[in-house]
Amino acid sequence: MRNFFSALLKSKATPKYVMVLSLIPLIFGVFLVFNLITEIFLGKTPLLGDHNDFLSYYSGAYLVLHNLSTHLYDLTFVHGFQFSLIHKNVGAAGFLPYVNPGFLAVLISPLALLSFFKARIIWFGFNLLLAGIDMLWILKGIGFRSKILALILLLTT
């Protein structure tokens, strides 16, 4: 894989090949924005599911904000809390345990002031914004072939 990217940078790619590669991040970005818009209006993204990973973050933030941080790693308590939020089991175990460091729950605890749905929309939008800023920062002042490689690497991480 690493050799592929090195060869891409060193190759004399034809303009059509470079144009096709430059469409990949654009299509991916349109896909993510489409999912954000459908989540805002429909409450669920058609292709990305329910953002179940966010459920774990929100659980931790909510527990910290409401002085229940002693239950942050209590699997039974977290499962009950998550089921009360979305009324269905998710993940392989039926819930998503909070497995992140406690300080992350403290940092994102302001999200727990909002409903789960609104917090999820803000989280998704914020991540899209950060990805866009990251792409612009990475691409600043580098050649076209390097820009393509940087976009591909960013989108595959």
Helices and strands as residue ranges (DSSP letters): H 2-10, H 15-42, H 52-65, G 69-71, H 75-86, H 102-107, G 109-113, H 116-139, H 144-156
